[in-house]
């Protein structure tokens, strides 16, 4: 077993995925390229199996074959993925002090998300030390939520061109998470126009019953919305008054600060 794999083998491990992982690791350890014969010998897999996996990986750009030697090396697609990961890690590093301060100022949980296809992916979560009563927010780093039902999702969704928004709604629909979830396309579009104009979005128990949230966008040096940050808390503490009189100011200021650190210059 490769040294980079976890010690405990999951019971639902998919054999093909395991083989792809082993092949990518082995190819990566041979920068000058490696042949099917060598991979077959080192991994104790049939040549035909190795060839089929390499062909598929080559098609998607994860593997490339040298025209002269016929040996295989890692493909440029992996550089692209590494760049995306690096950008997200960079974003987390830059944002962490501001998010921590935001959590402490508000006494609630601060989040950062990025767009991941038709969902938001949570890449940072900081809970205030002031929280009492054992209350914990359900969302955690690595979890995902639909775009239309949460404040961070609506924040990013507000920057979608209308044609792209329509395509997303047709493909994914607007599932109901709670009784407050917006499930009518025209009503959602109207709210997104407001979100874009005011610079923040509110989740009034739309994604999770008993939880309110306010979010604002984070921009990179080119003015692109690359993430959203938010503060969430139980509805009995995060009242509508708190949303407007406290969280709106704190979250939007924190988002502007992170954007500034990312090189964004507001006109």
C-alpha positions as CSV (number, residue, x, y, z in Angstrom):
1,X,0.0,0.0,0.0
2,X,1.3,3.5,-0.8
3,X,2.7,5.4,2.1
4,X,0.4,8.4,1.4
5,X,-2.8,6.4,1.8
6,X,-4.5,6.3,5.2
7,X,-3.6,3.4,7.4
8,X,-7.2,2.3,7.9
9,X,-8.6,0.9,4.6
10,X,-12.3,2.0,4.1
11,X,-14.7,-0.9,3.7
12,X,-16.3,0.8,0.6
13,X,-13.1,1.4,-1.3
14,X,-13.7,1.3,-5.1
15,X,-11.1,-0.8,-6.8
16,X,-10.8,1.3,-9.9
17,X,-10.3,4.5,-7.9
18,X,-7.6,2.7,-5.8
19,X,-5.8,1.6,-9.0
20,X,-6.0,5.1,-10.5
21,X,-4.6,6.5,-7.3
22,X,-1.7,4.0,-7.3
23,X,-0.9,4.6,-10.9
24,X,-0.9,8.4,-10.5
25,X,1.4,8.1,-7.5
26,X,3.8,5.8,-9.3
27,X,3.9,7.9,-12.4
28,X,4.5,11.0,-10.3
29,X,7.5,9.3,-8.7
30,X,9.1,8.9,-12.2
31,X,9.5,12.4,-13.7
32,X,11.3,10.9,-16.7
33,X,8.3,8.8,-17.5
34,X,7.4,5.2,-16.9
35,X,6.2,2.4,-19.2
36,X,3.2,0.1,-19.0
37,X,5.4,-2.8,-18.4
38,X,7.1,-1.2,-15.5
39,X,3.8,-0.1,-13.9
40,X,2.5,-3.6,-14.4
41,X,5.5,-5.1,-12.6
42,X,5.6,-2.6,-9.8
43,X,1.9,-2.6,-9.1
44,X,1.3,-6.2,-9.9
45,X,-1.6,-5.4,-12.2
46,X,-2.3,-6.8,-15.7
47,X,-0.9,-4.7,-18.6
48,X,-4.3,-4.5,-20.2
49,X,-5.8,-2.9,-17.0
50,X,-2.9,-0.4,-16.8
51,X,-3.4,0.5,-20.5
52,X,-7.1,1.1,-20.1
53,X,-6.6,3.4,-17.1
54,X,-3.8,5.3,-18.7
55,X,-5.8,5.8,-21.8
56,X,-8.7,7.2,-19.8
57,X,-6.4,9.5,-17.8
58,X,-4.7,10.7,-20.9
59,X,-8.0,11.6,-22.5
60,X,-8.9,13.8,-19.5
61,X,-5.4,15.4,-19.3
62,X,-4.2,13.8,-16.1
63,X,-1.6,11.7,-17.9
64,X,0.5,12.4,-21.0
65,X,2.5,10.0,-23.2
66,X,5.8,10.9,-24.8
67,X,5.6,10.4,-28.5
68,X,9.2,9.1,-28.8
69,X,9.6,6.9,-25.7
70,X,5.9,5.9,-25.3
71,X,6.5,6.4,-21.6
72,X,3.8,8.1,-19.4
73,X,4.2,11.2,-17.2
74,X,1.8,13.3,-15.2
75,X,-0.4,15.6,-17.3
76,X,-1.0,19.3,-17.2
77,X,-4.5,19.0,-15.8
78,X,-3.0,18.2,-12.5
79,X,-1.1,21.5,-12.6
80,X,-4.4,23.2,-13.1
81,X,-6.0,21.4,-10.2
82,X,-2.9,22.2,-8.0
83,X,-3.2,25.8,-8.9
84,X,-6.9,25.9,-7.9
85,X,-6.1,24.2,-4.6
86,X,-3.2,26.6,-4.0
87,X,-5.6,29.5,-4.6
88,X,-8.1,28.1,-2.0
89,X,-5.3,27.5,0.6
90,X,-4.0,31.0,-0.1
91,X,-7.5,32.4,0.4
92,X,-7.9,30.5,3.7
93,X,-4.5,31.7,5.0
94,X,-5.3,35.3,4.1
95,X,-8.8,35.3,5.5
96,X,-8.2,33.3,8.7
97,X,-7.2,36.3,11.0
98,X,-10.2,38.4,9.8
99,X,-12.6,35.5,10.2
100,X,-11.4,34.8,13.7
101,X,-11.8,38.4,14.6
102,X,-15.3,38.4,13.1
103,X,-16.3,35.4,15.1
104,X,-15.1,37.0,18.3
105,X,-16.7,40.3,17.6
106,X,-20.1,38.8,16.9
107,X,-20.0,35.9,19.3
108,X,-21.2,33.6,16.5
109,X,-19.7,31.2,13.9
110,X,-17.9,32.6,10.9
111,X,-17.6,30.7,7.6
112,X,-15.9,31.0,4.3
113,X,-17.1,29.2,1.2
114,X,-16.2,28.9,-2.5
115,X,-18.3,27.9,-5.5
116,X,-18.1,24.2,-6.4
117,X,-20.2,23.5,-9.4
118,X,-23.8,24.0,-8.4
119,X,-23.1,24.1,-4.7
120,X,-21.0,26.0,-2.1
121,X,-18.2,24.2,-0.4
122,X,-17.2,25.3,3.1
123,X,-13.4,25.8,3.3
124,X,-13.2,27.5,6.7
125,X,-15.2,27.6,9.9
126,X,-14.3,29.5,13.1
127,X,-16.4,29.2,16.2
128,X,-16.4,32.1,18.7
129,X,-15.0,31.3,22.2
130,X,-18.0,33.2,23.5
131,X,-20.4,30.5,22.4
132,X,-22.2,28.9,25.3
133,X,-24.7,26.1,25.9
134,X,-22.9,23.7,23.6
135,X,-24.5,25.1,20.5
136,X,-22.8,24.0,17.3
137,X,-23.5,24.9,13.7
138,X,-24.1,21.9,11.5
139,X,-22.0,23.1,8.5
140,X,-18.4,22.1,8.7
141,X,-15.3,22.4,6.5
142,X,-15.7,20.2,3.5
143,X,-19.5,20.1,3.6
144,X,-21.7,21.5,0.8
145,X,-25.0,23.3,0.4
146,X,-27.3,24.3,-2.5
147,X,-26.7,27.8,-3.7
148,X,-30.3,29.0,-3.5
149,X,-31.0,28.2,0.1
150,X,-28.1,29.7,2.1
151,X,-26.8,33.2,2.4
152,X,-23.3,32.4,1.1
153,X,-24.8,30.6,-1.9
154,X,-27.2,33.5,-2.7
155,X,-24.3,35.9,-2.4
156,X,-22.3,34.0,-5.1
157,X,-25.4,33.3,-7.1
158,X,-26.2,37.0,-7.4
159,X,-23.2,37.3,-9.8
160,X,-24.4,34.7,-12.2
161,X,-25.4,35.9,-15.7
162,X,-29.2,35.4,-16.1
163,X,-28.7,32.7,-18.8
164,X,-26.4,30.7,-16.5
165,X,-28.8,31.1,-13.6
166,X,-31.7,29.8,-15.7
167,X,-29.6,26.8,-16.8
168,X,-28.7,26.0,-13.2
169,X,-32.4,26.2,-12.1
170,X,-33.5,24.0,-15.0
171,X,-30.8,21.4,-14.2
172,X,-30.8,21.4,-10.4
173,X,-34.2,22.8,-9.5
174,X,-34.8,24.8,-6.3
175,X,-35.2,22.1,-3.6
176,X,-37.1,23.0,-0.4
177,X,-34.9,22.7,2.7
178,X,-37.3,24.4,5.1
179,X,-40.6,26.1,5.0
180,X,-38.8,29.4,4.3
181,X,-36.7,28.2,1.3
182,X,-37.3,30.2,-1.8
183,X,-38.4,27.7,-4.5
184,X,-39.9,30.0,-7.1
185,X,-37.5,31.1,-9.8
186,X,-38.8,34.6,-10.2
187,X,-38.8,35.3,-6.5
188,X,-35.3,34.0,-6.3
189,X,-34.2,36.2,-9.2
190,X,-35.8,39.2,-7.6
191,X,-34.0,38.6,-4.3
192,X,-30.7,38.0,-6.1
193,X,-31.0,41.5,-7.7
194,X,-31.4,43.0,-4.2
195,X,-28.4,41.0,-2.9
196,X,-26.2,42.2,-5.7
197,X,-27.3,45.8,-5.2
198,X,-26.9,45.9,-1.4
199,X,-23.8,43.7,-1.2
200,X,-25.0,41.1,1.2
201,X,-27.4,38.2,1.5
202,X,-29.6,36.9,4.4
203,X,-30.7,33.4,5.1
204,X,-33.8,33.6,7.3
205,X,-34.0,30.0,8.4
206,X,-34.0,29.0,4.7
207,X,-31.4,26.3,4.8
208,X,-31.7,25.0,8.3
209,X,-34.6,25.5,10.7
210,X,-33.6,27.7,13.7
211,X,-30.5,29.2,12.0
212,X,-30.1,32.7,10.6
213,X,-27.1,33.9,8.6
214,X,-25.7,36.9,6.8
215,X,-23.1,36.7,4.1
216,X,-21.0,39.0,1.8
217,X,-18.8,38.4,-1.2
218,X,-15.0,38.3,-1.3
219,X,-13.3,39.6,-4.5
220,X,-9.8,38.9,-5.9
221,X,-7.5,41.4,-7.5
222,X,-9.4,41.3,-10.7
223,X,-12.7,42.0,-9.1
224,X,-14.1,38.5,-9.4
225,X,-16.2,37.1,-6.6
226,X,-14.0,34.2,-5.5
227,X,-15.6,33.4,-2.1
228,X,-18.2,34.4,0.4
229,X,-18.0,34.8,4.1
230,X,-20.8,34.6,6.6
231,X,-21.8,34.6,10.3
232,X,-24.4,32.1,11.4
233,X,-26.2,31.6,14.7
234,X,-29.4,30.3,16.3
235,X,-32.4,32.4,15.5
236,X,-33.2,33.2,19.1
237,X,-29.8,35.0,19.3
238,X,-29.5,36.1,15.7
239,X,-32.7,38.0,15.5
240,X,-33.7,40.1,12.4
241,X,-32.7,43.1,14.4
242,X,-29.2,41.7,15.1
243,X,-28.9,40.8,11.4
244,X,-29.4,44.4,10.3
245,X,-27.9,46.3,13.2
246,X,-24.9,44.2,14.0
247,X,-24.1,41.4,11.4
248,X,-24.6,43.5,8.3
249,X,-21.9,46.0,9.3
250,X,-19.4,43.4,10.7
251,X,-19.7,40.9,7.9
252,X,-19.5,43.4,5.0
253,X,-16.5,45.1,6.6
254,X,-14.7,41.8,7.1
255,X,-15.4,40.8,3.5
256,X,-14.0,44.2,2.3
257,X,-10.9,43.6,4.4
258,X,-10.3,40.1,3.0
259,X,-10.9,41.4,-0.5
260,X,-8.3,44.2,0.1
261,X,-5.8,41.6,1.3
262,X,-6.5,39.6,-1.9
263,X,-5.5,42.7,-4.0
264,X,-9.0,44.1,-4.7
265,X,-9.1,47.8,-5.0
266,X,-12.6,49.2,-4.7
267,X,-13.3,52.2,-6.9
